[in-house]
Amino acid sequence: MKVNAICIIKNEVDIISEVLDNALQFCHQIYILDNGSTDGSWELINEKAAIDPRINIVGQTDEIYRNQFRNRVYNQFHKEYSVDDWWYILDADEMLVDDPRPMLVKASQGGKKQMRVWQAQFYFTDQDLAHYQDEDKSLPVSERRHYYRVNWREPRFFKNSTSQHWPEDISGKVPPFCQDLYRPSPICRHYAERTPEQIQMRRKIRLANPYSFLHVKNKSETDWLKQSKDCFYYQAGKKIKFPLFDRIAYYANQSQYWIIWRLKNLMSIKTLVKNKLASFG
């Protein structure tokens, strides 16, 4: 069984080296598509690719980001692998806590084709802001950001198909032929918030994207600064804390979201039917 990663990057020079080193502990190949980086990320990944043949630079594009970039990379390389192999959607600011292969073996044995990942969201908190000017910025991001909470889960792994391509006109997290879900999920450390400057640049890029990131557009500009007292403190080698209360809170939020989504759909259908009937009247 091989695990191959698809990584889309844009301006992640401060963390991408750590991310790739983490993924290379279990990945056969990492396929990288750069989305018009201007901060040195493009140069850095090419330097790493020149040293490690497992890093495969697919290319660079200035197109507005879409999830379908992943589909494009998968379609280019999936025929090189077998039905026993897996793909890993490697976000350029995420690092898995443990090797996922033992769980993927169990997923394969159970006939499953998809596995999600719990995200320990690492935040830039009030404590980080208070010490930011004196912080040693030469240290890796993982040694500078310690406050986290596990509060999200997303698909990150899916089974390879030698015959089926991933339609590039759909934006699903995984291909439509990989819906059989393996329920257990590993945990990754997600460093979306690293410095005030990076946070503001990230927000600016996402607000300008007409296709994605509605969760960013629905928040105010001041929502990003978290309170350290509301988080757990992480130290390398220590187990990520994920208490039962946080699991219950996650499922409660998901249920609420699903109900609201269903109600909005029903209201849309009701309005559509009403307008149709009015047109006949």
C-alpha positions as CSV (number, residue, x, y, z in Angstrom):
1,M,0.0,0.0,0.0
2,K,1.3,3.4,-1.0
3,V,0.1,6.8,0.3
4,N,0.5,9.7,-2.1
5,A,-0.2,13.3,-1.2
6,I,-1.8,16.1,-3.2
7,C,-0.7,19.5,-1.8
8,I,-1.9,22.9,-3.1
9,I,0.2,25.8,-1.7
10,K,0.0,29.5,-1.8
11,N,2.4,31.7,0.3
12,E,3.2,29.1,3.0
13,V,7.0,29.7,3.1
14,D,7.0,29.9,6.9
15,I,5.6,26.4,7.4
16,I,5.7,24.3,4.2
17,S,9.1,22.7,5.0
18,E,7.8,21.4,8.3
19,V,4.6,20.1,6.6
20,L,6.5,18.3,3.9
21,D,8.9,16.7,6.4
22,N,6.0,15.5,8.4
23,A,4.2,14.0,5.4
24,L,7.4,12.4,4.1
25,Q,7.5,10.1,7.1
26,F,4.7,8.0,5.5
27,C,4.1,9.3,1.9
28,H,5.4,7.6,-1.2
29,Q,5.1,10.7,-3.3
30,I,3.9,14.3,-2.6
31,Y,2.5,16.1,-5.7
32,I,2.6,19.9,-5.3
33,L,0.8,22.5,-7.3
34,D,1.7,26.1,-6.4
35,N,-1.1,28.6,-6.7
36,G,0.9,31.7,-7.5
37,S,3.0,32.1,-4.4
38,T,5.0,35.3,-4.0
39,D,6.6,34.8,-0.6
40,G,9.4,32.4,-1.6
41,S,7.3,29.2,-1.3
42,W,7.8,28.3,-4.9
43,E,11.6,28.6,-4.6
44,L,11.7,26.6,-1.4
45,I,9.6,23.6,-2.7
46,N,11.8,23.4,-5.7
47,E,14.9,23.3,-3.5
48,K,13.4,20.5,-1.5
49,A,12.4,18.6,-4.7
50,A,15.9,18.8,-5.9
51,I,17.1,17.0,-2.8
52,D,14.2,14.5,-2.3
53,P,12.7,12.7,-5.4
54,R,9.6,12.0,-3.4
55,I,8.6,15.6,-3.8
56,N,7.1,16.0,-7.3
57,I,6.4,19.6,-8.5
58,V,3.4,19.4,-10.7
59,G,3.5,23.1,-11.8
60,Q,2.4,26.5,-11.0
61,T,-0.9,28.4,-11.8
62,D,-2.2,31.9,-11.2
63,E,-5.8,30.8,-11.5
64,I,-8.2,31.7,-8.6
65,Y,-8.1,28.9,-6.1
66,R,-10.6,26.1,-6.4
67,N,-10.9,22.7,-4.7
68,Q,-10.8,21.2,-8.2
69,F,-7.1,21.8,-8.4
70,R,-6.9,18.6,-6.4
71,N,-9.0,16.8,-8.9
72,R,-6.7,17.9,-11.7
73,V,-3.6,16.5,-9.9
74,Y,-5.3,13.2,-9.1
75,N,-6.4,12.8,-12.7
76,Q,-2.8,13.3,-13.9
77,F,-1.3,10.5,-11.7
78,H,-3.9,8.1,-10.5
79,K,-3.2,5.5,-13.3
80,E,0.3,5.1,-12.0
81,Y,-1.0,3.4,-8.8
82,S,-3.1,0.4,-7.8
83,V,-6.5,0.0,-6.1
84,D,-4.6,-0.8,-2.9
85,D,-3.2,2.7,-2.7
86,W,-4.5,5.8,-1.0
87,W,-4.4,9.6,-1.6
88,Y,-3.8,12.2,1.1
89,I,-5.2,15.7,0.7
90,L,-2.3,17.5,2.4
91,D,-3.2,21.0,3.3
92,A,-0.1,23.2,3.4
93,D,-0.5,24.1,7.1
94,E,-1.3,20.6,8.6
95,M,0.8,17.9,10.2
96,L,-0.5,14.6,11.3
97,V,0.2,13.5,14.8
98,D,0.7,9.8,14.0
99,D,1.4,7.7,11.0
100,P,-2.0,7.1,9.3
101,R,-1.0,3.8,7.6
102,P,-2.2,1.4,10.3
103,M,-5.7,3.0,10.2
104,L,-5.7,3.0,6.4
105,V,-4.9,-0.8,6.3
106,K,-7.9,-1.4,8.6
107,A,-10.0,0.8,6.4
108,S,-9.0,-1.2,3.3
109,Q,-9.7,-4.5,5.1
110,G,-13.2,-3.2,5.8
111,G,-13.8,-2.2,2.2
112,K,-13.8,1.5,3.0
113,K,-12.6,4.2,0.6
114,Q,-12.5,7.4,2.7
115,M,-11.1,8.5,6.0
116,R,-11.5,11.9,7.7
117,V,-9.1,13.6,10.1
118,W,-9.8,15.5,13.3
119,Q,-8.2,18.9,13.3
120,A,-6.4,20.3,16.4
121,Q,-6.7,24.0,15.5
122,F,-3.7,25.9,16.7
123,Y,-4.5,29.5,17.4
124,F,-2.7,32.8,17.7
125,T,-3.9,33.8,21.1
126,D,-3.8,36.8,23.4
127,Q,-0.7,35.3,25.0
128,D,1.0,35.0,21.7
129,L,0.2,38.6,20.9
130,A,1.6,39.8,24.2
131,H,5.0,38.2,23.6
132,Y,5.1,38.5,19.8
133,Q,7.6,41.3,19.6
134,D,10.1,39.4,21.6
135,E,9.4,36.0,20.0
136,D,12.3,34.1,18.3
137,K,10.9,34.1,14.8
138,S,13.6,31.8,13.6
139,L,12.0,28.9,15.4
140,P,9.7,26.6,13.5
141,V,6.0,27.4,13.7
142,S,5.3,24.3,15.6
143,E,7.6,25.5,18.4
144,R,6.0,28.9,18.6
145,R,2.3,28.1,18.5
146,H,1.1,26.0,21.4
147,Y,-2.6,26.8,22.1
148,Y,-5.2,24.6,20.4
149,R,-8.6,23.0,20.5
150,V,-9.9,20.0,18.5
151,N,-13.1,21.2,17.0
152,W,-13.3,20.2,13.3
153,R,-13.0,17.2,11.1
154,E,-12.6,16.9,7.3
155,P,-12.0,14.2,4.7
156,R,-8.3,13.9,4.0
157,F,-7.8,10.3,2.6
158,F,-9.4,8.5,-0.2
159,K,-8.8,5.3,-2.1
160,N,-7.2,5.3,-5.5
161,S,-9.0,4.1,-8.6
162,T,-7.1,2.9,-11.7
163,S,-10.1,3.5,-14.0
164,Q,-12.2,6.4,-12.6
165,H,-11.2,10.0,-13.0
166,W,-12.3,12.8,-10.6
167,P,-14.6,15.1,-12.6
168,E,-13.1,18.6,-12.5
169,D,-16.6,20.3,-12.6
170,I,-17.4,19.2,-9.0
171,S,-15.8,20.5,-5.8
172,G,-16.3,17.7,-3.3
173,K,-13.6,17.0,-0.7
174,V,-13.1,13.5,-2.1
175,P,-14.1,11.8,-5.4
176,P,-17.8,10.7,-5.7
177,F,-16.7,7.1,-6.0
178,C,-15.1,7.2,-2.5
179,Q,-18.1,7.6,-0.2
180,D,-17.6,4.5,1.9
181,L,-16.4,6.1,5.1
182,Y,-14.1,4.6,7.7
183,R,-15.3,6.1,10.9
184,P,-12.2,6.3,13.1
185,S,-10.1,9.4,12.4
186,P,-6.5,10.4,13.2
187,I,-5.6,13.8,14.5
188,C,-3.6,16.5,12.7
189,R,-2.2,19.8,14.0
190,H,-3.6,22.6,11.9
191,Y,-1.6,25.9,12.0
192,A,-3.9,28.2,10.1
193,E,-3.0,31.1,12.4
194,R,0.7,31.8,12.8
195,T,1.4,35.5,12.9
196,P,-0.8,38.6,12.7
197,E,0.7,39.5,9.3
198,Q,0.0,36.0,7.9
199,I,-3.5,35.9,9.3
200,Q,-4.4,39.2,7.6
201,M,-2.9,38.2,4.3
202,R,-4.7,34.8,4.4
203,R,-8.0,36.6,5.2
204,K,-7.4,39.1,2.3
205,I,-6.8,36.3,-0.2
206,R,-9.8,34.3,0.9
207,L,-12.2,37.3,0.9
208,A,-11.2,38.0,-2.7
209,N,-12.0,34.4,-3.8
210,P,-15.6,34.2,-5.3
211,Y,-15.7,30.4,-5.2
212,S,-14.8,29.3,-1.7
213,F,-14.2,30.2,2.0
214,L,-17.7,31.2,3.0
215,H,-16.8,30.4,6.6
216,V,-14.2,33.2,6.4
217,K,-16.5,35.7,4.8
218,N,-19.1,35.2,7.5
219,K,-16.7,36.3,10.3
220,S,-15.7,39.8,11.3
221,E,-12.1,41.0,10.9
222,T,-11.6,40.8,14.7
223,D,-12.8,37.3,15.3
224,W,-9.3,35.7,14.8
225,L,-7.7,36.5,18.2
226,K,-8.5,33.7,20.6
227,Q,-8.1,33.6,24.4
228,S,-5.5,31.2,25.6
229,K,-7.6,30.3,28.7
230,D,-10.1,28.7,26.3
231,C,-7.4,26.4,24.8
232,F,-5.2,23.5,25.7
233,Y,-1.4,23.9,25.7
234,Y,0.6,21.6,23.5
235,Q,4.1,20.3,24.1
236,A,6.0,18.1,21.6
237,G,5.7,14.5,22.5
238,K,2.6,15.0,24.6
239,K,-0.8,13.6,23.7
240,I,-3.4,15.9,22.1
241,K,-6.3,16.5,24.4
242,F,-9.7,15.8,23.0
243,P,-12.2,15.5,25.8
244,L,-15.7,14.0,25.4
245,F,-17.2,17.5,25.9
246,D,-15.4,18.7,22.7
247,R,-16.6,15.7,20.7
248,I,-20.2,16.3,21.9
249,A,-19.9,20.1,21.0
250,Y,-18.7,19.2,17.5
251,Y,-21.5,16.8,16.8
252,A,-24.1,19.3,18.2
253,N,-22.7,22.1,16.0
254,Q,-22.8,19.7,13.0
255,S,-26.4,18.8,13.7
256,Q,-27.4,22.4,14.0
257,Y,-25.7,23.2,10.7
258,W,-27.5,20.3,9.0
259,I,-30.9,21.4,10.3
260,I,-30.3,25.0,9.2
261,W,-29.1,23.8,5.8
262,R,-32.2,21.6,5.4
263,L,-34.5,24.4,6.4
264,K,-32.9,26.8,3.9
265,N,-33.3,24.2,1.1
266,L,-36.9,23.6,2.0
267,M,-37.6,27.4,2.0
268,S,-35.9,27.7,-1.4
269,I,-38.0,24.9,-2.8
270,K,-41.2,26.4,-1.3
271,T,-40.3,29.8,-2.8
272,L,-39.6,28.2,-6.2
273,V,-42.9,26.3,-6.2
274,K,-44.8,29.4,-5.1
275,N,-43.3,31.4,-8.0
276,K,-44.1,28.7,-10.5
277,L,-47.7,28.6,-9.4
278,A,-47.9,32.4,-9.5
279,S,-46.6,32.3,-13.1
280,F,-49.5,29.9,-14.1
281,G,-52.1,32.1,-12.3
